[in-house]
């Protein structure tokens, strides 16, 4: 059975006048499970941010160690620092845990009811009331399928517009109706999250009265990408590496002129330089049949890393240079396998080049870090 991949998007607004958001989201992906922990700290600003950060970090750390939920909630309530003004230590807690077989567990402690978007219908994620350590929580489990979407929001979204455009606030039924009417199961998680948060900000008239967070989790088939960059140290390995590239699942990308020539020679297919789009900073791309993208090597990889550091700008960009196209393909993939050649390229030893591109290993390490920061699973094999 093919495992489904949980695509996760987070969109947030800080309360008007505050630089820090008092809501916090912690995402942990391991082979055993994907866990999302959401917390809304008491009040707003720095204090709320600290409370929410402590809650999500402690919870996530305990769950990684397989501590049962019956111990997590009491631990959180007993660990948080006490507010001097209100004499309470308080933050909400919401846990969404997904196992590799798509079994989802939702735990809610003083947080809004979780939405389940399935087949165009929006219903509450099924949970039951429990009492743990004197605290009332709701907990439920459900086997999810391809296309199922879970949406979690903080109470800033629930209360959007209260006392203003909406007398009683947007509330759960209003958000549910918006999801059903204007979001599609075909939409990606980020599009749904941004849409709901955009509506929330609109009801606040651009001046949020509370920190607001939207988390969207969509189950879909995984997307793989194989990147081959740099010639292997041993020419006898060329054919073997090209066969691995072409035999990999998903999209296939080559970065590097010499690498492209190796692929062309082994496959018996020509390399055609594409000059339809020219950028003064990024070398032109090329095409080889059956490959999704062919780019120059280190310069383009370095620029692609920069684009991955600003995903919002990348999504909005209309540029079609090699670095932007490569960054988009990498961002859309869930698992990236990098085949990195170890042959020395004399051009990379040029002292006139920027320091960050003189060492291929450093570029690959930076690329890996950027992708893993985005939640991607990355393997690097030096060949």
N, C-alpha and C positions, 0 to 999 in steps of 0.2 A: 504494500500500500504506500503510495506517495504521500509524504508528509506535507501538510499545508504550512505556509509561512505566515506568521502574524506581522502584517505591515502596520507600523505604529506611527501616528502623527500626534504632535502636541502643539497647541496654540494657546497663547496666554496674553492677558492684558493686566497691567498694574493699575491699582486704584489711582485716580487722577491726583497728581501732586506727589506721588511716591515713585522713587526710582526702582526700588526692589519689589518684586511680586511676592505676596505673602502666601501664595500657593507653591507647592513643590511637587515635581514628578520625578521619580527614580525608576529607570528601566534597566533590568538585568536580563541578559540573554545567556543561557548556558545550554549545554547539550541536554540537560535534564528538564529544563523548563524556561519559559519566558515569563518574567514577573514584572508587573507595573504597580508601583505604589504611589498613591496620590494623597497629599495632605494639605489641608487649609489651616494655617496657623491663626491663633487668636489675634484679632485686630488687623493691622496692616503695617506695611513698611518693614524696617529692619527686624523688629521684635517678632512679627509674624513669620518673616522669612526664616529666622533662626529656629523657631518652634517647628515649622513645617520641615525644614532641612533635617533637624534632629530626628523627627518622626520617620521620615522616609529612609534616612540612612540606617537608623537602628533596625527598622522593620525589614528592609532589604537584606541587611547583614544577617539577621536572625533566620530569615526564610532561606537564604543560601546555605545555612547550616542545618536545614531541615527541622528547625524548631517548630513544633505544632502551633497552629493559630491560637489554641487555648492558652498558650504561654506568651504569645506575642502581644496581644492586647493589654493584659495586665502589666507586662514589662514596660510598654510605652507609657501608660498612664502613671506609672510609679517613677519613671526616669526623667520626664520633662521638668525643666525648672519652673518654679511657681512665679506667676505674675505679681509684682508688688502691689499694683493698684487693685486688681480684682481678686487676688489671693487664690487664684486657680492656675493650674497648668493644663492648657487645653489646646488640642488641635484635632481636626477630624482625620479619619484614616479610611482609605479605600484600597483594597488589594484585588488585583486581577491576575490570576495565575493560569497560564496555558501550558498544558503538557504536550509532548510531541504527537500524541494521538488525537489532538484537538479537544481534549476534555478541558473545559474552562471552569475555574472556581472564582466566585466573586464574594468578597467580604466587605460589608459596609458598616462603618462606625460613625454615626452622626453625619453621614454624607448623603447627597441626593441619590435617589434610586437610579441604578444603571439602566441604560437603554439597550435593547436588543433589536437591531435592524435586520430583519430576515424576510426575503422575498417581497420587498417593498412595504412590508408591514412593520410598525414600530410598537414594541410591547416592553413592559418591564422585564429585566432579566429575572428569572424566577429565583426567589430567595425565601428563606424561612427565618423567623425570629429565634435568637438564642440568647442565653445569658452567660457571659464569661467573666468571672471575677467580679460580679456585681455590675458589669457593663452590658447594656442591651446592644446586640449587634444583629445584622442580618447576613446570612450565608447561603449560597446556593451553588449547585454544580449543573453543568449542561454540556452535552457533546455538540460541538459546533461543526458546521460543514463549510464547503467552499462558498465564498460570497457572503457569509455571515459577518455582521459588523457589530461591535460593541462600542458604545459611546458613553463616556463618563464625563460629568461636568462638576465644577465646584459651585457653591451656592451663589457666587457672584453672577453666574449665568442664569441661574434660576430666578434671581431677583432683578434681573436687568429691566430697567424702565419703571421700577416700582415708585409710585407716588408722582410719576411724571407722565410719559406717554402711555404707560400701562398702570392702572390703579393698583393692581395686586402683583405686578411684576410679570415677567414672561411665563414663568412657572413650567412645571414638567409637561403638562398637556400642550402648551404652546410650542415648546421645543420639539416634542414628539411630532406635532403636526407639521412643523417646518421641515423636519427630517424626511417625513413621508412625502411631502409635496415638492420639495426642491432639491433633494439629494437622491442619487441613484446608487443601487448596489454596484454599478459599473464604475462609479467614481473612485478615485484613489483616496486613501485615508487623509492625506494632507488637504485635498480639495474640500472634503466634508468638514474637517476641523476648521479650516479658514472660513468656510461659509457660515458655520454656526457662530464663530467668534465675531465675524463681521456683522451679523444680525444683532448680536449682544451689544457690540459697540454702538450700533445704530440706535438701539433702544435707550442707551445711556446718553445719546446725543454727543458721542465722542468724549464724554467726561465720566468714565466708569466710577460708580460709587463704591465698588468693591473689587478686589482682585478676582479675576475670572480665568478659568482654565477649562479647556476642552481637550479630551484625549479620545482618539479614535483608533480602534484596533480592527483591522480587516483581515480575514482569513482568505488566502489565495495561494495559487501554485507558486512555488519558488522560482526565482529568476537567477540564472547562473551566467557568468561571463568568464572567459579565459583570455588573459592578456599575455602576449609573447613579446618580450622586449630585449634586445641585445643578442648578438650571436653567441652560441655556445662556445666554450673554450676549445672544445674538440670538434673539428669539422665533421668527423665521422658520426656525430650525434645529430647533425642537422635534420636528416630524414626522420629519425625517431621523434624529435621534438615537434616537428611540423605535423606528424601523424597524431601526436597527443593533442596538439592545438585543434586540429580539425575533428578529432574524435570527442572533444569535450562537449558537454551539454550547454545549450544556450548560445549566447553571442560570442563572437570571436573578434579580437582586436590585435593588430600588430602595431607596435610603436618603434620606429627606427628604420632608416633607409636601408642599412645592410641587412637588417632582419627581414624587411619586406622582400629584398632580393633573394634571400635564402628561401622564403616561402614560395616565391614565384618560381624559382629553379626547381624545387622539389615537386611542386604541383603542376609544373608545365603551363603556368598561366601568366600572362603579362601584367606588369605593374603600370597603371595609367595615372599620371599626375593630373589632378583635378584643379584647374585654375579658375573655376567659376566664381570662387569666393577668395579674395585675397586680403590678408591682414598684415600690416607692416611689422607686427611683433611675433606672429606665429607662422612657421613654415606651412606651405600648402599641404593638403591631404592628398592621398592617392587612393586608387581602388584596385582590388584584386577580387575576381569572382569568388563568391561563397564566403567572403569575409565582410564583417559589418563595418569595419573602419580600419584604415591604414594611415598612420601619422608619422611625422618625424619623431625622434626619440626624446632625449633628455630635456631639451628646451620645452617641448610640448607637454611632457609629463610634469615638469616643474610648474608650468602655467596652469595645468589642469588641477594640481593640488591647491593652488590659490583660489581657483573657482569653487572647489569643494568646500572651502572655508566660509562661503557665503551662499548658502543654498537658495535663499529667497531671491537674491540677485541672479543666480544661475537660472532659476525657473523663469524669471521674467525676461532674460536676455534673448535678443533676436540674433545674436552673433552666430556664425556658422564656421568659425575657425576650428582647427583641429583640437585645440585645448578645450574649447567649449563643448564640442561634440563628444570628445572623450569623457569629460567630466559628467555629461548627462548620462552616457551609457553606464558609467561606473555608479552613479547615484541611483539609477533605476535597478541595478542588480542587487541581489541579496547576498550572493556568495561570489567572490572573485578569486580565481586561481591565477597567480602570476608566475609565468615561466621566465626567469631572468637570466640572460646569458652572462657568462663571466669573462668572455674575451675582452681584452683591454682595447678600448678605442682611443687612439692617440689624440683625437680631437678633444676628448674630455679632460685631457691633462693640460690644456691651454691655460696658462696663468692669467690670460686676459679675460677669461670667462668669469661670470659671477661665482663667488665661492660656493654657493649652494648647489651648483650643477657640476662641480668638478669631480664629484665622487658619485658614481652610479648607485652604490649601496646606500648612500645617504638619501638619494632621491626616492629609491624604492622604500626605504624605511619611513620617510615622510609620507609617502603615498599610503602605505599600510596604516600608519597612525591616523591619517585623515579619514580613511574609510572606516576604520574600527570605531572612531569617534562618532560616526554616523550610524553605528549599529550593524555594519556589514561584517560578514564572516570572510576572512582573508587568509589565503595560504600563499606563501612565497617559496618557490623552489629554485635554487641556483643551479644552473646547468652548464 
